[in-house]
Amino acid sequence: MYQREAEFLKAIFKDEIIECEHFGITAVRGDEAKPVIDMMCIVKNIGKIDPFNEQMKKLRYEPAGEWGITGRRLFRKGGENRSHHIHFYQFDNPQIERHLILRDYLRSRPDEAARYS
């Protein structure tokens, strides 16, 4: 599901997306995760993401702005039965590293991943 969504988003945002990452507990194999896929799209310029809000609404994504994290743009998909949280960050945002460090730590430590889950 992550891979399909990443390809779909790259088709919408084109070369503004540098890369997509799967993070959060659904990115850790073997965990009983919540059924919401957390994705991060790393982009060249976060200021170019807001103009896509109306298009994203038509595609059933709910724009949520920064949602408490400066420099992030969050989109939620699926309404009450959410399937995806799409986090957009500009390439130089320090939140990127924080998310990836936690993901990689949980992947390398199944015992900690089980506790986190």
DSSP file (Angstrom, degrees, kcal/mol; ACC not computed):
  #  RESIDUE AA STRUCTURE BP1 BP2  ACC     N-H-->O    O-->H-N    N-H-->O    O-->H-N    TCO  KAPPA ALPHA  PHI   PSI    X-CA   Y-CA   Z-CA
    1    1 A M     >        0   0    0      0, 0.0     4,-2.1     0, 0.0     5,-0.2   0.000 360.0 360.0 360.0 -38.5    0.0    0.0    0.0
    2    2 A Y  H  >  +     0   0    0      1,-0.2     4,-2.7     2,-0.2     5,-0.2   0.955 360.0  48.8 -61.0 -49.2    2.9    2.4    0.8
    3    3 A Q  H  > S+     0   0    0      1,-0.2     4,-2.3     2,-0.2     5,-0.2   0.902 111.1  49.4 -61.1 -43.4    4.5    1.8   -2.6
    4    4 A R  H  > S+     0   0    0      1,-0.2     4,-2.1     2,-0.2    -1,-0.2   0.915 112.8  47.7 -61.2 -42.9    1.3    2.4   -4.6
    5    5 A E  H  X S+     0   0    0     -4,-2.1     4,-2.7     2,-0.2    -2,-0.2   0.897 109.5  53.0 -67.1 -39.8    0.6    5.6   -2.7
    6    6 A A  H  X S+     0   0    0     -4,-2.7     4,-2.3     1,-0.2    -1,-0.2   0.921 110.6  47.0 -61.2 -44.0    4.2    6.8   -3.2
    7    7 A E  H  X S+     0   0    0     -4,-2.3     4,-1.5     2,-0.2    -1,-0.2   0.897 111.9  51.3 -64.6 -39.7    3.9    6.3   -6.9
    8    8 A F  H  X S+     0   0    0     -4,-2.1     4,-1.2     2,-0.2    -2,-0.2   0.928 111.2  46.9 -62.1 -46.7    0.5    8.0   -7.0
    9    9 A L  H  X S+     0   0    0     -4,-2.7     4,-3.0     1,-0.2     5,-0.3   0.876 108.5  55.0 -65.7 -38.0    1.8   11.1   -5.1
   10   10 A K  H  X S+     0   0    0     -4,-2.3     4,-1.3     1,-0.2    -1,-0.2   0.845 105.1  54.3 -63.7 -32.5    4.9   11.3   -7.3
   11   11 A A  H  < S+     0   0    0     -4,-1.5    -1,-0.2    -5,-0.2    -2,-0.2   0.830 114.4  41.1 -69.2 -31.0    2.5   11.4  -10.3
   12   12 A I  H  < S+     0   0    0     -4,-1.2    -2,-0.2    -3,-0.2    -3,-0.1   0.941 125.6  31.6 -79.4 -51.7    0.7   14.4   -8.7
   13   13 A F  H >< S-     0   0    0     -4,-3.0     3,-2.0     1,-0.2     4,-0.2   0.538  90.1-172.7 -89.1  -7.7    3.6   16.4   -7.4
   14   14 A K  G ><  -     0   0    0     -4,-1.3     3,-1.4    -5,-0.3    -1,-0.2  -0.155  64.7  -6.5  51.6-134.0    6.0   15.4  -10.1
   15   15 A D  G 3  S+     0   0    0      1,-0.3    -1,-0.3    -4,-0.1    29,-0.1   0.396 115.5  84.5 -80.2   7.4    9.6   16.4   -9.6
   16   16 A E  G <  S+     0   0    0     -3,-2.0    28,-2.0    -6,-0.1     2,-0.5   0.835  79.3  77.5 -69.5 -31.6    8.8   18.5   -6.5
   17   17 A I  E <   -A   43   0A   0     -3,-1.4    26,-0.3    26,-0.2     3,-0.1  -0.680  58.7-176.0 -80.8 125.4    9.1   15.3   -4.6
   18   18 A I  E     -     0   0A   0     24,-3.4     2,-0.3    -2,-0.5    25,-0.2   0.891  68.0 -28.2 -82.4 -47.5   12.7   14.3   -4.0
   19   19 A E  E     -A   42   0A   0     23,-1.3    23,-3.0     2,-0.0    -1,-0.4  -0.981  54.1-130.2-162.2 162.4   11.9   11.0   -2.3
   20   20 A C  E     -A   41   0A   0     -2,-0.3     2,-0.4    21,-0.2    21,-0.2  -0.930  20.0-164.8-118.3 145.9    9.2    9.3   -0.2
   21   21 A E  E     -A   40   0A   0     19,-2.7    19,-2.9    -2,-0.4     2,-0.5  -0.982  16.2-139.3-130.5 142.0    9.8    7.4    3.0
   22   22 A H  E     +A   39   0A   0     -2,-0.4     2,-0.2    17,-0.2    17,-0.2  -0.886  39.9 157.6 -95.3 126.4    7.6    4.9    4.9
   23   23 A F  E     +A   38   0A   0     15,-2.1    15,-0.6    -2,-0.5     3,-0.3  -0.777  22.8  61.1-140.5-175.9    8.0    5.6    8.6
   24   24 A G  S >  S-     0   0    0     75,-0.4     3,-1.7    -2,-0.2     4,-0.1  -0.231 104.5 -49.6  79.8-178.5    6.1    5.0   11.9
   25   25 A I  G >  S+     0   0    0      1,-0.3     3,-1.6     2,-0.2     6,-0.2   0.759 131.6  65.7 -68.3 -25.3    5.2    1.6   13.2
   26   26 A T  G 3  S+     0   0    0     -3,-0.3    -1,-0.3    10,-0.3    -2,-0.1   0.672  95.1  61.7 -69.9 -12.8    3.7    0.4    9.9
   27   27 A A  G <  S+     0   0    0     -3,-1.7     2,-0.6    -4,-0.1    -1,-0.3   0.423  88.1  85.4 -88.7   0.6    7.2    0.6    8.5
   28   28 A V  S X  S-     0   0    0     -3,-1.6     3,-1.3    -4,-0.1     5,-0.1  -0.911  82.1-128.1-107.9 115.6    8.4   -2.0   11.0
   29   29 A R  T 3  S+     0   0    0     -2,-0.6     3,-0.1     1,-0.2    -2,-0.1  -0.299  86.3  19.1 -62.9 139.8    7.9   -5.6    9.9
   30   30 A G  T 3  S+     0   0    0      1,-0.3     2,-0.3    83,-0.0    -1,-0.2   0.374  91.1 124.1  87.6  -4.9    6.2   -7.9   12.3
   31   31 A D    <   -     0   0    0     -3,-1.3     2,-1.5    -6,-0.2    -1,-0.3  -0.626  67.8-122.8 -90.4 149.9    4.5   -5.3   14.5
   32   32 A E        -     0   0    0     -2,-0.3     2,-0.2    -3,-0.1    -6,-0.1  -0.720  50.2-178.4 -85.9  90.6    0.9   -5.2   15.2
   33   33 A A        -     0   0    0     -2,-1.5    84,-0.0     1,-0.1    -3,-0.0  -0.487  34.8 -95.6 -95.3 159.1    0.5   -1.6   13.9
   34   34 A K        -     0   0    0     -2,-0.2     2,-0.2     1,-0.1    -1,-0.1  -0.387  45.8-110.3 -61.1 152.5   -2.4    0.7   13.7
   35   35 A P  S    S+     0   0    0      0, 0.0     2,-0.5     0, 0.0    -1,-0.1   0.102  87.8 102.5 -82.1  28.4   -3.9    0.4   10.2
   36   36 A V        -     0   0    0     -2,-0.2     2,-0.5    48,-0.0   -10,-0.3  -0.949  65.5-140.7-113.8 124.8   -2.7    3.9    9.1
   37   37 A I  E     - b   0  84A   0     46,-2.8    48,-2.8    -2,-0.5     2,-0.6  -0.728  11.3-150.7 -86.1 123.2    0.3    4.2    6.9
   38   38 A D  E     +Ab  23  85A   0    -15,-0.6   -15,-2.1    -2,-0.5     2,-0.3  -0.845  21.0 178.9 -94.5 124.8    2.6    7.1    7.8
   39   39 A M  E     -Ab  22  86A   0     46,-2.8    48,-3.2    -2,-0.6     2,-0.5  -0.933  17.3-154.2-126.0 148.7    4.5    8.4    4.7
   40   40 A M  E     -Ab  21  87A   0    -19,-2.9   -19,-2.7    -2,-0.3     2,-0.6  -0.990   2.7-162.9-124.0 126.3    6.9   11.2    4.4
   41   41 A C  E     -Ab  20  88A   0     46,-3.0    48,-2.2    -2,-0.5     2,-0.6  -0.943  10.9-152.7-106.9 118.1    7.4   13.1    1.1
   42   42 A I  E     -Ab  19  89A   0    -23,-3.0   -24,-3.4    -2,-0.6   -23,-1.3  -0.808  22.7-172.6 -92.5 123.5   10.6   15.1    1.1
   43   43 A V  E     -Ab  17  90A   0     46,-2.8    48,-2.4    -2,-0.6     3,-0.2  -0.734  35.3-125.2-121.1 163.4   10.3   18.0   -1.3
   44   44 A K  S    S+     0   0    0    -28,-2.0     2,-0.4     1,-0.3    48,-0.1   0.903 100.7  14.2 -70.3 -43.0   12.4   20.7   -2.7
   45   45 A N    >   -     0   0    0    -29,-0.2     3,-1.8     1,-0.1    -1,-0.3  -0.926  58.0-160.7-143.2 109.7   10.2   23.7   -1.6
   46   46 A I  G >> S+     0   0    0     -2,-0.4     3,-1.7     1,-0.3     4,-0.6   0.787  91.1  69.2 -61.9 -27.4    7.5   23.3    1.1
   47   47 A G  G 34 S+     0   0    0      1,-0.3    -1,-0.3     2,-0.2     3,-0.1   0.683  91.9  59.8 -65.1 -17.5    5.9   26.5   -0.2
   48   48 A K  G <4 S+     0   0    0     -3,-1.8    -1,-0.3     1,-0.2    -2,-0.2   0.422  92.0  70.0 -90.2   1.7    4.9   24.8   -3.4
   49   49 A I  T X4 S+     0   0    0     -3,-1.7     3,-2.2    -4,-0.1     4,-0.2   0.884  83.6  64.7 -86.9 -41.6    2.8   22.2   -1.6
   50   50 A D  G >< S+     0   0    0     -4,-0.6     3,-2.3     1,-0.3     4,-0.3   0.834  90.9  65.1 -54.0 -38.0   -0.1   24.4   -0.4
   51   51 A P  G 3  S+     0   0    0      0, 0.0     4,-0.3     0, 0.0     3,-0.3   0.675  95.3  61.7 -61.6 -12.7   -1.3   25.2   -3.9
   52   52 A F  G <> S+     0   0    0     -3,-2.2     4,-2.8     1,-0.2     5,-0.2   0.488  74.6  99.2 -86.8  -3.8   -2.1   21.5   -4.3
   53   53 A N  H <> S+     0   0    0     -3,-2.3     4,-2.2     1,-0.2    -1,-0.2   0.891  82.2  46.1 -54.4 -46.8   -4.7   21.5   -1.5
   54   54 A E  H  > S+     0   0    0     -3,-0.3     4,-1.8    -4,-0.3    -1,-0.2   0.914 113.9  48.6 -65.1 -42.2   -7.8   21.8   -3.7
   55   55 A Q  H  > S+     0   0    0     -4,-0.3     4,-1.0     1,-0.2    -1,-0.2   0.912 111.0  51.1 -62.2 -42.1   -6.5   19.1   -6.0
   56   56 A M  H  <>S+     0   0    0     -4,-2.8     5,-2.6     1,-0.2     3,-0.4   0.873 105.6  55.6 -65.0 -37.1   -5.8   16.8   -3.0
   57   57 A K  H ><5S+     0   0    0     -4,-2.2     3,-1.9     1,-0.2    -1,-0.2   0.917 104.9  52.9 -59.7 -42.6   -9.3   17.4   -1.6
   58   58 A K  H 3<5S+     0   0    0     -4,-1.8    -1,-0.2     1,-0.3    -2,-0.2   0.757 106.7  53.5 -63.9 -23.8  -10.7   16.1   -4.9
   59   59 A L  T 3<5S-     0   0    0     -4,-1.0    -1,-0.3    -3,-0.4    -2,-0.2   0.210 126.7-101.6 -96.3  13.6   -8.6   13.0   -4.5
   60   60 A R  T < 5S+     0   0    0     -3,-1.9    18,-1.0     1,-0.3     2,-0.4   0.726  79.6 132.3  74.9  26.2  -10.0   12.4   -1.0
   61   61 A Y  E   < -C   77   0A   0     -5,-2.6    -1,-0.3    16,-0.2    16,-0.2  -0.893  50.2-140.6-103.5 139.1   -7.1   13.8    1.0
   62   62 A E  E     -C   76   0A   0     14,-3.8    14,-2.2    -2,-0.4     2,-0.3  -0.885  14.7-138.6 -99.3 113.6   -7.8   16.2    3.8
   63   63 A P  E     +C   75   0A   0      0, 0.0    12,-0.2     0, 0.0    10,-0.0  -0.546  25.0 174.9 -70.2 133.1   -5.2   19.0    4.0
   64   64 A A    >   -     0   0    0     10,-3.2     3,-0.8     1,-0.3    11,-0.2   0.243  27.4-143.4-123.4  10.4   -4.3   19.7    7.7
   65   65 A G  T 3   -     0   0    0      9,-0.5     9,-2.6     1,-0.2    -1,-0.3  -0.301  66.8 -23.2  64.0-143.7   -1.6   22.3    7.3
   66   66 A E  T >  S-     0   0    0      7,-0.2     3,-1.6     2,-0.1    -1,-0.2   0.801  73.3-159.8 -73.7 -29.2    1.3   22.2    9.7
   67   67 A W  T <  S-     0   0    0     -3,-0.8    -2,-0.1     1,-0.3     3,-0.1   0.885  73.2 -41.4  47.4  49.0   -0.8   20.3   12.3
   68   68 A G  T 3  S+     0   0    0      1,-0.1     2,-0.5     4,-0.1    -1,-0.3   0.377 121.8  95.4  89.1  -4.0    1.5   21.3   15.2
   69   69 A I  S X  S-     0   0    0     -3,-1.6     3,-2.0     3,-0.1    -1,-0.1  -0.949  75.5-125.5-123.7 113.1    4.9   20.8   13.5
   70   70 A T  T 3  S+     0   0    0     -2,-0.5     3,-0.1     1,-0.3     0, 0.0  -0.270  93.2  15.5 -56.7 130.8    6.5   23.9   11.9
   71   71 A G  T 3  S+     0   0    0      1,-0.3    19,-0.5    18,-0.1     2,-0.3   0.410  99.9 115.6  87.3  -1.9    7.4   23.4    8.3
   72   72 A R  E <   - D   0  89A   0     -3,-2.0     2,-0.4    17,-0.1    -1,-0.3  -0.696  48.7-158.4 -97.0 152.4    5.2   20.3    7.8
   73   73 A R  E     - D   0  88A   0     15,-1.7    15,-3.0    -2,-0.3     2,-0.4  -0.991  16.6-162.4-125.2 122.6    2.2   19.9    5.5
   74   74 A L  E     - D   0  87A   0     -9,-2.6   -10,-3.2    -2,-0.4    -9,-0.5  -0.872  10.8-174.9-110.5 136.1    0.0   17.0    6.5
   75   75 A F  E     -CD  63  86A   0     11,-2.2    11,-3.3    -2,-0.4     2,-0.4  -0.994   9.2-157.7-125.1 135.9   -2.7   15.3    4.4
   76   76 A R  E     -CD  62  85A   0    -14,-2.2   -14,-3.8    -2,-0.4     2,-0.4  -0.934   6.3-159.3-114.8 138.7   -5.0   12.6    5.8
   77   77 A K  E     +CD  61  84A   0      7,-2.5     6,-2.8    -2,-0.4     7,-1.3  -0.948  64.0  33.8-119.9 133.8   -6.7   10.1    3.5
   78   78 A G  S >  S-     0   0    0    -18,-1.0     3,-1.8    -2,-0.4    -1,-0.1   0.480  82.0-129.4 110.5   3.8   -9.8    8.1    4.3
   79   79 A G  G >  S-     0   0    0    -19,-0.3     3,-0.6     1,-0.3    -2,-0.1  -0.296  86.2  -4.8  58.4-131.5  -11.9   10.3    6.5
   80   80 A E  G 3  S+     0   0    0      1,-0.3     2,-0.4     2,-0.1    -1,-0.3   0.757 141.9  51.3 -67.2 -24.8  -13.1    8.5    9.7
   81   81 A N  G <  S-     0   0    0     -3,-1.8    -1,-0.3   -45,-0.0    -2,-0.1  -0.494  89.7-167.7-108.3  60.1  -11.4    5.3    8.4
   82   82 A R    <   +     0   0    0     -3,-0.6    -4,-0.3    -2,-0.4     3,-0.1  -0.130  21.3 176.0 -55.9 139.8   -8.1    6.8    7.7
   83   83 A S        +     0   0    0     -6,-2.8   -46,-2.8     1,-0.3     2,-0.3   0.638  64.0  26.9-112.4 -26.6   -5.7    4.8    5.6
   84   84 A H  E     -bD  37  77A   0     -7,-1.3    -7,-2.5   -48,-0.2     2,-0.5  -0.994  47.6-162.2-143.0 144.1   -2.8    7.2    5.2
   85   85 A H  E     -bD  38  76A   0    -48,-2.8   -46,-2.8    -2,-0.3     2,-0.6  -0.996  20.4-161.9-117.5 119.8   -1.1   10.2    6.8
   86   86 A I  E     -bD  39  75A   0    -11,-3.3   -11,-2.2    -2,-0.5     2,-0.6  -0.914   3.8-167.1-108.5 115.2    1.1   12.0    4.3
   87   87 A H  E     -bD  40  74A   0    -48,-3.2   -46,-3.0    -2,-0.6     2,-0.5  -0.894   3.2-160.7-103.8 122.0    3.7   14.3    5.9
   88   88 A F  E     +bD  41  73A   0    -15,-3.0   -15,-1.7    -2,-0.6     2,-0.4  -0.896  14.5 173.3-103.2 131.1    5.5   16.7    3.5
   89   89 A Y  E     -bD  42  72A   0    -48,-2.2   -46,-2.8    -2,-0.5     2,-0.2  -0.993  35.1-114.2-133.5 142.3    8.8   18.2    4.6
   90   90 A Q  E >   -b   43   0A   0    -19,-0.5     3,-2.5    -2,-0.4   -46,-0.2  -0.506  42.9-104.4 -68.6 146.8   11.2   20.4    2.8
   91   91 A F  T 3  S+     0   0    0    -48,-2.4    -1,-0.1     1,-0.3   -47,-0.1   0.679 117.9  49.8 -49.4 -27.0   14.5   18.5    2.3
   92   92 A D  T 3  S+     0   0    0    -48,-0.1    -1,-0.3     4,-0.0   -48,-0.0   0.258  77.9 122.4-101.6  12.8   16.3   20.5    5.1
   93   93 A N    X   -     0   0    0     -3,-2.5     3,-1.4     1,-0.1     4,-0.5  -0.613  59.2-142.2 -77.8 129.0   13.7   20.1    7.8
   94   94 A P  T 3> S+     0   0    0      0, 0.0     4,-1.5     0, 0.0     3,-0.2   0.682  93.9  75.3 -66.1 -16.6   15.2   18.4   11.0
   95   95 A Q  H 3> S+     0   0    0      1,-0.2     4,-2.3     2,-0.2     5,-0.2   0.807  84.8  66.0 -64.2 -27.7   12.0   16.5   11.5
   96   96 A I  H <> S+     0   0    0     -3,-1.4     4,-2.3     1,-0.2    -1,-0.2   0.956 102.5  44.9 -57.7 -51.8   13.0   14.2    8.7
   97   97 A E  H  > S+     0   0    0     -4,-0.5     4,-2.7     1,-0.2     5,-0.2   0.891 110.2  55.3 -61.6 -41.1   16.0   12.8   10.6
   98   98 A R  H  X S+     0   0    0     -4,-1.5     4,-1.9     1,-0.2    -1,-0.2   0.932 110.4  45.0 -58.4 -48.0   13.9   12.4   13.8
   99   99 A H  H  X S+     0   0    0     -4,-2.3     4,-2.2     1,-0.2   -75,-0.4   0.914 115.4  46.6 -63.2 -43.7   11.3   10.3   12.0
  100  100 A L  H  X S+     0   0    0     -4,-2.3     4,-2.7    -5,-0.2     5,-0.2   0.857 108.9  54.3 -71.5 -34.8   13.9    8.1   10.2
  101  101 A I  H  X S+     0   0    0     -4,-2.7     4,-2.4    -5,-0.2    -1,-0.2   0.930 110.8  46.5 -62.8 -44.9   16.0    7.6   13.3
  102  102 A L  H  X S+     0   0    0     -4,-1.9     4,-2.6    -5,-0.2     5,-0.2   0.938 113.4  48.9 -63.4 -46.0   13.0    6.2   15.2
  103  103 A R  H  X S+     0   0    0     -4,-2.2     4,-2.2     1,-0.2    -2,-0.2   0.944 113.8  45.6 -57.3 -49.4   12.0    4.0   12.3
  104  104 A D  H  X S+     0   0    0     -4,-2.7     4,-1.6     1,-0.2    -1,-0.2   0.868 111.5  52.5 -65.6 -36.9   15.5    2.6   11.9
  105  105 A Y  H  X S+     0   0    0     -4,-2.4     4,-1.0    -5,-0.2    -1,-0.2   0.942 111.0  46.8 -62.0 -47.8   15.9    2.0   15.6
  106  106 A L  H  < S+     0   0    0     -4,-2.6     7,-0.4     1,-0.2     3,-0.3   0.857 110.0  53.9 -65.6 -34.8   12.6    0.1   15.8
  107  107 A R  H  < S+     0   0    0     -4,-2.2    -1,-0.2    -5,-0.2    -2,-0.2   0.855 112.8  43.5 -65.4 -34.0   13.5   -2.0   12.8
  108  108 A S  H  < S+     0   0    0     -4,-1.6    -1,-0.2     1,-0.2    -2,-0.2   0.585 115.0  50.6 -88.8 -10.2   16.8   -3.0   14.4
  109  109 A R    >X  +     0   0    0     -4,-1.0     4,-2.5    -3,-0.3     3,-0.5  -0.724  58.2 177.6-130.6  82.3   15.3   -3.6   17.9
  110  110 A P  H 3> S+     0   0    0      0, 0.0     4,-2.2     0, 0.0     5,-0.2   0.825  83.7  57.7 -55.0 -33.5   12.3   -6.0   17.7
  111  111 A D  H 3> S+     0   0    0      2,-0.2     4,-1.6     1,-0.2     5,-0.1   0.922 110.4  42.3 -63.7 -43.4   12.0   -5.9   21.5
  112  112 A E  H <> S+     0   0    0     -3,-0.5     4,-2.8     2,-0.2     5,-0.2   0.870 111.6  55.6 -70.7 -36.9   11.6   -2.1   21.5
  113  113 A A  H  X S+     0   0    0     -4,-2.5     4,-2.6    -7,-0.4    -2,-0.2   0.901 106.1  51.5 -62.0 -39.9    9.3   -2.2   18.5
  114  114 A A  H  < S+     0   0    0     -4,-2.2    -1,-0.2    -5,-0.2    -2,-0.2   0.906 111.8  46.5 -63.9 -41.5    7.0   -4.6   20.4
  115  115 A R  H  < S+     0   0    0     -4,-1.6    -2,-0.2     1,-0.2    -1,-0.2   0.913 113.5  48.9 -65.4 -41.8    6.9   -2.2   23.3
  116  116 A Y  H  <        0   0    0     -4,-2.8    -2,-0.2     1,-0.3    -1,-0.2   0.900 360.0 360.0 -62.8 -42.1    6.3    0.8   21.1
  117  117 A S     <        0   0    0     -4,-2.6    -1,-0.3    -5,-0.2    -2,-0.2   0.477 360.0 360.0 -65.5 360.0    3.5   -1.0   19.3
